[in-house]
Amino acid sequence: MIVDWIEASATVYAAGEAFGGLGRGGLIAVIVISVIAIVTFVWIFRETGRRD
């Protein structure tokens, strides 16, 4: 498993893309999706706690 990560890191580094091979647009997309997912989970757990 770690060997796969090292190989993937080497491949990304060889490709020359910043941010783990995603480029700027991919990095922005990952950040936006992560923020939406975190807000959704927090909202769901807060609403679930209020019903109890």
BALOBA-1460 file (C-alpha; in Angstrom, 3 decimals):
// residues 52
<rec num="1" residu="m" x="0.000" y="0.000" z="0.000"/>
<rec num="2" residu="i" x="2.768" y="2.449" z="0.921"/>
<rec num="3" residu="v" x="4.662" y="1.396" z="-2.181"/>
<rec num="4" residu="d" x="1.641" y="2.408" z="-4.283"/>
<rec num="5" residu="w" x="1.595" y="5.848" z="-2.629"/>
<rec num="6" residu="i" x="5.301" y="6.324" z="-3.295"/>
<rec num="7" residu="e" x="4.832" y="5.284" z="-6.911"/>
<rec num="8" residu="a" x="1.856" y="7.633" z="-7.311"/>
<rec num="9" residu="s" x="3.827" y="10.489" z="-5.748"/>
<rec num="10" residu="a" x="6.710" y="9.877" z="-8.127"/>
<rec num="11" residu="t" x="4.333" y="9.815" z="-11.088"/>
<rec num="12" residu="v" x="2.695" y="13.087" z="-10.035"/>
<rec num="13" residu="y" x="6.083" y="14.697" z="-9.470"/>
<rec num="14" residu="a" x="7.229" y="13.554" z="-12.898"/>
<rec num="15" residu="a" x="4.078" y="15.014" z="-14.454"/>
<rec num="16" residu="g" x="5.020" y="18.395" z="-12.992"/>
<rec num="17" residu="e" x="1.562" y="19.372" z="-11.755"/>
<rec num="18" residu="a" x="1.300" y="21.289" z="-8.520"/>
<rec num="19" residu="f" x="-1.089" y="20.291" z="-5.719"/>
<rec num="20" residu="g" x="-0.687" y="16.549" z="-6.113"/>
<rec num="21" residu="g" x="-1.281" y="16.515" z="-9.850"/>
<rec num="22" residu="l" x="-4.662" y="18.232" z="-9.695"/>
<rec num="23" residu="g" x="-3.701" y="21.660" z="-10.940"/>
<rec num="24" residu="r" x="-5.337" y="24.814" z="-9.637"/>
<rec num="25" residu="g" x="-8.855" y="23.984" z="-10.872"/>
<rec num="26" residu="g" x="-8.760" y="20.526" z="-9.331"/>
<rec num="27" residu="l" x="-7.512" y="21.883" z="-6.023"/>
<rec num="28" residu="i" x="-10.325" y="24.445" z="-5.892"/>
<rec num="29" residu="a" x="-12.878" y="21.728" z="-6.711"/>
<rec num="30" residu="v" x="-11.558" y="19.469" z="-3.936"/>
<rec num="31" residu="i" x="-11.680" y="22.318" z="-1.399"/>
<rec num="32" residu="v" x="-15.233" y="23.322" z="-2.369"/>
<rec num="33" residu="i" x="-16.512" y="19.736" z="-2.264"/>
<rec num="34" residu="s" x="-14.792" y="19.150" z="1.091"/>
<rec num="35" residu="v" x="-16.337" y="22.263" z="2.633"/>
<rec num="36" residu="i" x="-19.804" y="21.302" z="1.354"/>
<rec num="37" residu="a" x="-19.398" y="17.759" z="2.734"/>
<rec num="38" residu="i" x="-18.239" y="19.011" z="6.155"/>
<rec num="39" residu="v" x="-21.087" y="21.518" z="6.435"/>
<rec num="40" residu="t" x="-23.611" y="18.846" z="5.409"/>
<rec num="41" residu="f" x="-22.363" y="16.335" z="7.999"/>
<rec num="42" residu="v" x="-22.332" y="18.962" z="10.764"/>
<rec num="43" residu="w" x="-25.879" y="20.035" z="9.861"/>
<rec num="44" residu="i" x="-27.133" y="16.432" z="9.817"/>
<rec num="45" residu="f" x="-25.570" y="15.584" z="13.184"/>
<rec num="46" residu="r" x="-26.851" y="18.782" z="14.815"/>
<rec num="47" residu="e" x="-30.395" y="18.135" z="13.568"/>
<rec num="48" residu="t" x="-30.233" y="14.508" z="14.723"/>
<rec num="49" residu="g" x="-29.135" y="15.614" z="18.189"/>
<rec num="50" residu="r" x="-32.043" y="18.032" z="18.544"/>
<rec num="51" residu="r" x="-34.645" y="15.306" z="17.970"/>
<rec num="52" residu="d" x="-33.418" y="13.162" z="20.864"/>
